[in-house]
Amino acid sequence: MISRRSGPGAAIRLESPRQSDVMRLLAALDAYLESLYPPESNHILDVDTLCAPNIRFFVARRGGEAVGCGALRIDSSGYGEVKRMFVHPEARGQRLGRAILARIEDEASREGLECLRLETGIHQAAALALYRRAGYAERGPFGEYAPDPLSHFFEKSIEPRAKRRAARGR
């Protein structure tokens, strides 16, 4: 049973996706996405890809239990991509998604990235609202994405941590 405690109150840490409870969370995300979109509109990173050196995979835990996840994919052209955002249905409505997204943004800043991008589907109203509230603006397809009537593409400028430190030191 997932804790329904209110407020984020979860520890969000870099972890391996190859843990049984995290793999169950990813399987639930995959099943959800597959129920909404055809295969050609699902851009799912598998567990092996989530373990690649250019991926930072985060797990939100409450009482040791995995209740959410998200990933930062660092593109070789210099931007970050938000991937695999998910909060277990029983833990939704408690700002966990926003907390995971903030952790990804912080990591992107630490990595020196100036921009985060993402793709999400048109049938995910809560995700669309989350990204818009967090300051993401709609844009066209990027990277290897093709135009898709079932997708929305977003981007947000962020300030790399090194630039923030330099600005404060002036």
C-alpha positions as CSV (number, residue, x, y, z in Angstrom):
1,M,0.0,0.0,0.0
2,I,1.4,3.4,-1.0
3,S,1.4,6.1,1.7
4,R,-1.2,8.9,1.1
5,R,0.5,11.3,3.5
6,S,0.0,14.9,2.3
7,G,2.8,17.1,1.0
8,P,5.9,15.8,-0.9
9,G,7.6,14.5,2.2
10,A,9.6,12.0,0.1
11,A,13.3,11.6,-0.3
12,I,14.3,12.0,-3.9
13,R,17.7,10.5,-4.8
14,L,19.8,9.2,-7.7
15,E,19.3,5.5,-7.8
16,S,19.6,2.5,-10.1
17,P,16.4,1.7,-12.0
18,R,17.4,-2.0,-11.7
19,Q,15.7,-2.4,-8.3
20,S,12.6,-4.6,-8.2
21,D,10.3,-1.9,-6.7
22,V,11.5,0.7,-9.2
23,M,11.0,-1.8,-12.1
24,R,7.4,-2.3,-10.9
25,L,7.0,1.5,-10.9
26,L,8.4,1.7,-14.5
27,A,6.2,-1.2,-15.5
28,A,3.1,0.7,-14.2
29,L,4.2,3.8,-16.2
30,D,4.7,1.7,-19.3
31,A,1.3,0.1,-19.0
32,Y,-0.3,3.6,-18.4
33,L,1.4,5.1,-21.5
34,E,0.6,2.0,-23.7
35,S,-3.1,2.4,-22.7
36,L,-3.1,6.0,-24.0
37,Y,-0.9,5.9,-27.1
38,P,0.1,3.7,-30.0
39,P,3.6,2.3,-30.0
40,E,4.9,4.9,-32.5
41,S,3.9,7.7,-30.1
42,N,5.5,6.2,-27.0
43,H,9.1,7.2,-26.5
44,I,10.0,5.0,-23.6
45,L,13.6,4.6,-22.4
46,D,14.2,1.0,-21.3
47,V,16.0,0.1,-18.1
48,D,19.4,-0.5,-19.8
49,T,19.2,3.0,-21.4
50,L,18.2,4.5,-18.0
51,C,21.6,3.1,-16.7
52,A,23.6,4.8,-19.4
53,P,26.3,7.4,-18.4
54,N,24.3,10.3,-19.8
55,I,21.2,9.5,-17.7
56,R,20.5,10.6,-14.1
57,F,17.7,8.5,-12.7
58,F,15.8,9.7,-9.6
59,V,13.5,7.8,-7.3
60,A,11.1,9.4,-4.8
61,R,10.7,7.2,-1.7
62,R,8.4,7.4,1.3
63,G,9.3,5.1,4.2
64,G,11.6,3.2,1.8
65,E,8.9,2.7,-0.7
66,A,9.3,3.8,-4.3
67,V,6.4,6.2,-5.1
68,G,7.7,8.2,-8.0
69,C,10.6,8.6,-10.5
70,G,12.0,10.8,-13.2
71,A,15.1,11.0,-15.3
72,L,17.4,13.6,-16.8
73,R,18.9,12.6,-20.2
74,I,21.9,14.7,-21.1
75,D,22.0,15.3,-24.8
76,S,25.4,15.5,-26.5
77,S,24.4,18.8,-28.1
78,G,24.1,20.5,-24.7
79,Y,20.5,20.3,-23.4
80,G,18.8,18.1,-20.9
81,E,15.7,16.1,-21.5
82,V,13.1,15.2,-18.8
83,K,12.2,11.5,-19.2
84,R,10.2,8.8,-17.3
85,M,8.3,11.2,-15.0
86,F,5.8,9.2,-13.0
87,V,4.1,9.2,-9.6
88,H,2.2,6.1,-8.4
89,P,-1.5,6.8,-8.7
90,E,-2.0,6.3,-4.9
91,A,0.6,9.0,-4.2
92,R,-0.7,11.6,-6.6
93,G,-2.1,15.0,-5.6
94,Q,0.7,15.6,-3.1
95,R,3.2,17.7,-5.2
96,L,5.5,14.8,-5.7
97,G,5.7,15.4,-9.4
98,R,6.7,19.0,-8.9
99,A,9.4,17.9,-6.3
100,I,10.8,15.3,-8.7
101,L,10.8,17.9,-11.6
102,A,12.6,20.4,-9.3
103,R,15.2,17.8,-8.5
104,I,15.8,17.1,-12.2
105,E,16.1,20.8,-12.8
106,D,18.6,21.2,-10.0
107,E,20.7,18.3,-11.4
108,A,20.6,19.8,-14.9
109,S,21.9,23.1,-13.4
110,R,24.7,21.2,-11.7
111,E,25.6,19.6,-15.0
112,G,26.0,23.0,-16.5
113,L,23.0,22.8,-18.8
114,E,21.1,25.9,-19.9
115,C,18.0,24.3,-21.3
116,L,15.6,21.4,-20.4
117,R,13.2,20.0,-23.0
118,L,10.6,17.3,-22.9
119,E,7.9,15.5,-24.8
120,T,4.6,14.5,-23.2
121,G,1.3,13.2,-24.6
122,I,-1.9,15.1,-25.2
123,H,-3.9,12.8,-22.9
124,Q,-1.9,13.6,-19.8
125,A,-3.6,16.7,-18.5
126,A,-1.9,16.6,-15.1
127,A,1.5,16.4,-16.7
128,L,0.7,19.2,-19.1
129,A,-0.5,21.4,-16.2
130,L,2.6,20.5,-14.1
131,Y,5.0,21.5,-16.9
132,R,3.2,24.7,-17.7
133,R,3.1,25.7,-14.0
134,A,6.8,25.0,-13.7
135,G,7.6,27.5,-16.5
136,Y,7.9,25.2,-19.5
137,A,6.9,26.8,-22.9
138,E,5.6,24.9,-25.9
139,R,8.0,24.4,-28.8
140,G,8.3,22.2,-31.8
141,P,9.8,18.7,-31.9
142,F,13.5,18.4,-31.0
143,G,16.3,15.9,-31.4
144,E,15.0,12.7,-33.0
145,Y,11.3,13.4,-32.4
146,A,9.1,13.8,-35.4
147,P,5.9,15.9,-35.4
148,D,3.2,13.9,-33.7
149,P,-0.4,15.0,-33.2
150,L,-0.4,13.0,-29.9
151,S,2.6,14.9,-28.5
152,H,3.4,18.2,-26.9
153,F,7.0,19.5,-26.8
154,F,8.2,21.9,-24.1
155,E,11.4,23.8,-23.2
156,K,12.6,25.8,-20.2
157,S,15.7,27.8,-19.8
158,I,17.7,27.2,-16.6
159,E,20.7,28.8,-15.2
160,P,23.8,26.6,-14.9
161,R,25.0,26.5,-11.3
162,A,28.5,27.9,-12.3
163,K,26.8,31.0,-13.8
164,R,24.7,31.5,-10.6
165,R,27.8,31.3,-8.5
166,A,29.7,33.8,-10.8
167,A,26.7,36.2,-10.7
168,R,26.6,36.2,-6.9
169,G,30.4,36.6,-6.6
170,R,30.4,39.9,-8.6
